Protein backbone atom coordinates (compact mmCIF):
# COMPACT_ATOMS: atom_id res chain seq x y z
CA UNK A 1 0.00 0.00 0.00
CA UNK A 2 2.81 2.42 0.85
CA UNK A 3 4.15 1.99 -2.68
CA UNK A 4 0.97 3.56 -4.10
CA UNK A 5 1.02 6.77 -2.06
CA UNK A 6 1.37 10.06 -4.00
CA UNK A 7 5.01 11.00 -4.62
CA UNK A 8 4.97 14.14 -2.46
CA UNK A 9 3.44 12.27 0.50
CA UNK A 10 6.00 9.50 0.05
CA UNK A 11 8.86 11.99 0.04
CA UNK A 12 7.75 13.76 3.22
CA UNK A 13 7.08 10.49 5.08
CA UNK A 14 10.42 8.96 4.09
CA UNK A 15 12.37 12.06 5.16
CA UNK A 16 10.55 12.14 8.52
CA UNK A 17 11.21 8.42 9.09
CA UNK A 18 14.90 8.69 8.15
CA UNK A 19 15.40 11.77 10.33
CA UNK A 20 13.59 10.18 13.28
CA UNK A 21 15.52 6.94 13.14
CA UNK A 22 18.80 8.85 12.79
CA UNK A 23 18.06 10.87 15.94
CA UNK A 24 17.02 7.64 17.69
CA UNK A 25 20.58 6.35 17.46
CA UNK A 26 22.26 9.49 18.82
CA UNK A 27 21.91 8.56 22.55
CA UNK A 28 23.49 5.14 21.87
CA UNK A 29 26.35 6.84 19.99
CA UNK A 30 26.89 9.23 22.91
CA UNK A 31 27.08 6.33 25.41
CA UNK A 32 29.54 4.42 23.20
CA UNK A 33 31.59 7.61 22.74
CA UNK A 34 31.68 8.16 26.51
CA UNK A 35 33.29 4.77 27.18
CA UNK A 36 35.47 4.97 24.07
CA UNK A 37 37.16 8.18 25.22
CA UNK A 38 36.89 7.61 28.98
CA UNK A 39 38.73 4.28 28.74
CA UNK A 40 41.13 4.79 25.80
CA UNK A 41 42.54 1.24 25.88
CA UNK A 42 42.83 -0.78 22.70
CA UNK A 43 40.39 -3.45 23.92
CA UNK A 44 37.81 -0.85 24.99
CA UNK A 45 38.17 1.13 21.76
CA UNK A 46 37.82 -2.01 19.66
CA UNK A 47 34.69 -3.06 21.57
CA UNK A 48 33.11 0.41 21.31
CA UNK A 49 33.99 0.67 17.62
CA UNK A 50 32.37 -2.72 17.02
CA UNK A 51 29.20 -1.46 18.73
CA UNK A 52 29.29 1.76 16.68
CA UNK A 53 29.70 -0.23 13.46
CA UNK A 54 26.68 -2.34 14.40
CA UNK A 55 24.70 0.88 14.96
CA UNK A 56 25.67 2.12 11.48
CA UNK A 57 24.73 -1.24 9.93
CA UNK A 58 21.33 -1.15 11.69
CA UNK A 59 20.83 2.45 10.52
CA UNK A 60 21.58 1.47 6.91
CA UNK A 61 19.40 -1.64 7.18
CA UNK A 62 16.42 0.41 8.36
CA UNK A 63 16.98 2.89 5.52
CA UNK A 64 16.99 0.03 3.02
CA UNK A 65 13.84 -1.45 4.56
CA UNK A 66 12.08 1.92 4.25
CA UNK A 67 13.07 2.20 0.58
CA UNK A 68 11.80 -1.32 -0.16
CA UNK A 69 8.52 -0.62 1.64
CA UNK A 70 7.82 2.71 -0.09
CA UNK A 71 9.32 2.35 -3.56
CA UNK A 72 8.81 0.14 -6.60
CA UNK A 73 12.40 0.80 -7.69
CA UNK A 74 14.06 -2.13 -9.44
CA UNK A 75 17.57 -2.61 -8.02
CA UNK A 76 19.99 -4.39 -10.34
CA UNK A 77 23.19 -4.92 -8.37
CA UNK A 78 26.00 -6.83 -10.08
CA UNK A 79 29.37 -8.08 -8.87
CA UNK A 80 28.93 -8.07 -5.08
CA UNK A 81 28.99 -11.85 -4.60
CA UNK A 82 32.62 -12.19 -3.45
CA UNK A 83 32.83 -9.27 -1.03
CA UNK A 84 33.78 -9.72 2.62
CA UNK A 85 32.96 -7.63 5.71
CA UNK A 86 36.38 -8.56 7.14
CA UNK A 87 38.37 -6.76 4.45
CA UNK A 88 39.42 -3.12 3.87
CA UNK A 89 38.10 -1.39 0.71
CA UNK A 90 38.43 1.80 -1.31
CA UNK A 91 35.26 2.55 -3.32
CA UNK A 92 35.48 4.57 -6.55
CA UNK A 93 31.96 5.32 -7.82
CA UNK A 94 30.92 7.83 -10.46
CA UNK A 95 28.71 10.59 -9.06
CA UNK A 96 25.27 11.16 -10.60
CA UNK A 97 22.88 12.26 -7.86
CA UNK A 98 22.45 13.16 -4.21
CA UNK A 99 20.77 9.74 -3.99
CA UNK A 100 24.04 7.94 -4.81
CA UNK A 101 24.99 7.40 -1.17
CA UNK A 102 21.65 5.68 -0.47
CA UNK A 103 22.11 3.55 -3.60
CA UNK A 104 25.54 2.50 -2.31
CA UNK A 105 24.04 1.65 1.08
CA UNK A 106 21.48 -0.55 -0.67
CA UNK A 107 24.23 -2.34 -2.62
CA UNK A 108 26.78 -2.86 0.16
CA UNK A 109 24.94 -3.10 3.49
CA UNK A 110 26.24 -6.19 5.37
CA UNK A 111 28.50 -7.10 2.42
CA UNK A 112 31.45 -4.84 3.28
CA UNK A 113 32.31 -2.75 6.39
CA UNK A 114 30.27 0.42 7.05
CA UNK A 115 30.97 3.19 4.54
CA UNK A 116 33.15 6.15 5.52
CA UNK A 117 34.27 9.35 3.78
CA UNK A 118 37.40 11.44 4.01
CA UNK A 119 36.14 14.79 5.27
CA UNK A 120 37.65 18.27 5.30
CA UNK A 121 38.99 19.17 8.72
CA UNK A 122 36.63 22.17 8.96
CA UNK A 123 33.57 19.87 8.93
CA UNK A 124 34.34 18.68 12.44
CA UNK A 125 32.59 21.87 13.65
CA UNK A 126 29.25 21.02 11.98
CA UNK A 127 26.70 20.76 14.84
CA UNK A 128 25.76 17.18 15.86
CA UNK A 129 27.09 15.59 12.65
CA UNK A 130 30.68 16.71 13.33
CA UNK A 131 30.49 14.89 16.66
CA UNK A 132 28.95 11.76 15.08
CA UNK A 133 31.56 11.68 12.30
CA UNK A 134 34.37 11.99 14.83
CA UNK A 135 32.99 9.26 17.08
CA UNK A 136 32.48 6.97 14.07
CA UNK A 137 36.12 7.63 13.10
CA UNK A 138 35.43 9.32 9.79
CA UNK A 139 38.93 10.48 8.79
CA UNK A 140 39.34 14.26 8.75
CA UNK A 141 41.85 15.44 6.17
CA UNK A 142 44.02 18.53 6.52
CA UNK A 143 45.39 19.74 3.20
CA UNK A 144 47.78 22.69 2.86
CA UNK A 145 47.46 24.87 -0.22
CA UNK A 146 50.40 25.44 -2.55
CA UNK A 147 50.52 29.07 -1.40
CA UNK A 148 50.74 28.00 2.26
CA UNK A 149 53.54 25.54 1.48
CA UNK A 150 55.50 28.24 -0.37
CA UNK A 151 55.28 30.49 2.67
CA UNK A 152 55.86 27.68 5.19
CA UNK A 153 57.92 24.93 3.47
CA UNK A 154 58.37 23.10 6.80
CA UNK A 155 54.70 22.02 6.49
CA UNK A 156 55.45 19.98 3.37
CA UNK A 157 54.31 16.39 3.92
CA UNK A 158 52.60 17.21 7.22
CA UNK A 159 49.10 16.88 5.73
CA UNK A 160 49.84 13.34 4.54
CA UNK A 161 51.43 12.44 7.86
CA UNK A 162 48.40 13.68 9.82
CA UNK A 163 46.07 11.70 7.57
CA UNK A 164 48.22 8.59 8.05
CA UNK A 165 47.86 8.98 11.80
CA UNK A 166 44.10 9.42 11.44
CA UNK A 167 44.02 6.15 9.50
CA UNK A 168 45.96 4.18 12.09
CA UNK A 169 42.70 3.60 14.00
CA UNK A 170 41.50 1.45 11.06
CA UNK A 171 44.21 -1.17 11.58
CA UNK A 172 42.15 -3.26 13.98
CA UNK A 173 38.72 -2.83 12.41
CA UNK A 174 37.90 -3.17 8.68
CA UNK A 175 36.69 -0.07 6.86
CA UNK A 176 35.29 0.93 3.45
CA UNK A 177 36.31 4.40 2.25
CA UNK A 178 34.30 6.13 -0.50
CA UNK A 179 35.94 8.63 -2.83
CA UNK A 180 33.82 10.39 -5.49
CA UNK A 181 36.78 11.17 -7.73
CA UNK A 182 34.87 13.49 -10.07
CA UNK A 183 34.51 15.87 -7.13
CA UNK A 184 30.93 16.80 -8.01
CA UNK A 185 27.81 15.35 -9.60
CA UNK A 186 27.78 14.84 -13.35
CA UNK A 187 25.88 17.45 -15.34
CA UNK A 188 26.06 17.95 -19.14
CA UNK A 189 26.91 21.63 -18.67
CA UNK A 190 29.81 20.72 -16.33
CA UNK A 191 30.99 18.13 -18.85
CA UNK A 192 31.04 20.75 -21.63
CA UNK A 193 32.76 23.33 -19.42
CA UNK A 194 35.52 20.87 -18.52
CA UNK A 195 35.73 19.55 -22.07
CA UNK A 196 35.58 16.07 -20.59
CA UNK A 197 36.67 13.33 -23.01
CA UNK A 198 34.00 11.06 -21.53
CA UNK A 199 30.40 10.93 -22.67
CA UNK A 200 28.81 10.15 -19.30
CA UNK A 201 31.49 11.22 -16.82
CA UNK A 202 33.42 14.23 -15.63
CA UNK A 203 37.21 14.16 -15.52
CA UNK A 204 38.47 12.20 -12.51
CA UNK A 205 40.69 13.96 -9.98
CA UNK A 206 43.65 11.71 -9.26
CA UNK A 207 45.14 13.60 -6.32
CA UNK A 208 42.47 12.63 -3.79
CA UNK A 209 42.69 8.88 -4.41
CA UNK A 210 46.49 8.96 -4.52
CA UNK A 211 46.38 10.81 -1.19
CA UNK A 212 44.12 8.13 0.35
CA UNK A 213 46.23 5.25 -0.97
CA UNK A 214 49.41 6.97 0.18
CA UNK A 215 47.95 7.65 3.63
CA UNK A 216 46.52 4.17 4.18
CA UNK A 217 49.38 2.28 2.54
CA UNK A 218 49.01 -1.47 2.83
CA UNK A 219 45.86 -1.29 4.96
CA UNK A 220 43.56 -1.34 1.95
CA UNK A 221 43.01 -4.81 0.51
CA UNK A 222 40.88 -4.09 -2.54
CA UNK A 223 39.53 -1.33 -4.78
CA UNK A 224 35.90 -1.45 -5.89
CA UNK A 225 35.29 0.27 -9.22
CA UNK A 226 31.58 1.13 -9.02
CA UNK A 227 29.40 2.17 -11.95
CA UNK A 228 26.12 3.87 -11.00
CA UNK A 229 23.47 4.21 -13.71
CA UNK A 230 19.92 5.60 -13.64
CA UNK A 231 18.58 4.15 -16.94
CA UNK A 232 15.45 6.33 -17.04
CA UNK A 233 17.34 9.53 -16.29
CA UNK A 234 19.15 10.79 -13.21
CA UNK A 235 16.86 11.70 -10.30
CA UNK A 236 17.51 14.34 -7.67
CA UNK A 237 17.58 13.37 -3.99
CA UNK A 238 14.04 14.72 -3.53
CA UNK A 239 12.80 12.79 -6.59
CA UNK A 240 14.43 9.66 -5.17
CA UNK A 241 12.62 10.18 -1.86
CA UNK A 242 9.38 10.59 -3.82
CA UNK A 243 9.94 7.22 -5.50
CA UNK A 244 10.68 8.53 -8.99
CA UNK A 245 13.62 6.20 -9.67
CA UNK A 246 12.13 3.30 -11.67
CA UNK A 247 15.42 1.40 -11.89
CA UNK A 248 18.96 1.78 -10.58
CA UNK A 249 21.86 -0.29 -11.90
CA UNK A 250 24.99 -0.71 -9.78
CA UNK A 251 27.87 -2.62 -11.30
CA UNK A 252 30.91 -3.51 -9.16
CA UNK A 253 34.34 -4.48 -10.41
CA UNK A 254 36.83 -5.83 -7.86
CA UNK A 255 40.42 -4.61 -8.36
CA UNK A 256 43.64 -5.35 -6.44
CA UNK A 257 45.57 -2.62 -4.65
CA UNK A 258 48.70 -2.97 -6.75
CA UNK A 259 52.01 -1.74 -5.34
CA UNK A 260 52.30 0.57 -8.38
CA UNK A 261 49.36 2.58 -7.01
CA UNK A 262 51.11 3.57 -3.78
CA UNK A 263 53.65 6.37 -3.99
CA UNK A 264 54.37 10.07 -3.59
CA UNK A 265 51.87 11.63 -5.98
CA UNK A 266 52.79 15.21 -5.12
CA UNK A 267 56.58 14.99 -5.47
CA UNK A 268 57.28 12.03 -7.79
CA UNK A 269 56.39 13.11 -11.36
CA UNK A 270 56.90 9.66 -12.84
CA UNK A 271 54.54 8.10 -10.29
CA UNK A 272 52.04 10.94 -10.81
CA UNK A 273 51.93 10.38 -14.59
CA UNK A 274 51.50 6.63 -14.16
CA UNK A 275 48.74 7.06 -11.58
CA UNK A 276 46.84 9.52 -13.78
CA UNK A 277 47.15 7.13 -16.72
CA UNK A 278 45.74 4.27 -14.62
CA UNK A 279 42.79 6.37 -13.43
CA UNK A 280 42.00 7.74 -16.90
CA UNK A 281 41.97 4.20 -18.31
CA UNK A 282 39.66 3.12 -15.49
CA UNK A 283 37.34 6.04 -16.24
CA UNK A 284 37.34 5.29 -20.00
CA UNK A 285 36.21 1.72 -19.27
CA UNK A 286 33.53 3.01 -16.90
CA UNK A 287 32.25 5.42 -19.56
CA UNK A 288 31.92 2.56 -22.06
CA UNK A 289 30.16 0.43 -19.47
CA UNK A 290 27.61 3.17 -18.78
CA UNK A 291 26.93 3.48 -22.50
CA UNK A 292 26.52 -0.30 -22.76
CA UNK A 293 24.07 -0.40 -19.83
CA UNK A 294 22.02 2.51 -21.23
CA UNK A 295 21.83 0.90 -24.67
CA UNK A 296 20.78 -2.44 -23.17
CA UNK A 297 18.11 -0.78 -21.00
CA UNK A 298 16.88 1.27 -23.95
CA UNK A 299 16.54 -1.92 -26.01
CA UNK A 300 14.58 -3.61 -23.22
CA UNK A 301 12.32 -0.60 -22.96
CA UNK A 302 11.58 -0.66 -26.71
CA UNK A 303 11.02 -4.39 -26.61
CA UNK A 304 8.43 -4.08 -23.85
CA UNK A 305 6.34 -1.47 -25.68
Beta strands, then each sheet from edge to edge (+ up, - down):
strand 1: 74-78
strand 2: 89-93
strand 3: 115-117
strand 4: 119-120
strand 5: 140-141
strand 6: 176-178
strand 7: 222-229
strand 8: 247-256
sheet 1: 1+ 8+ 7- 2- 6- 3-
sheet 2: 4+ 5+
end
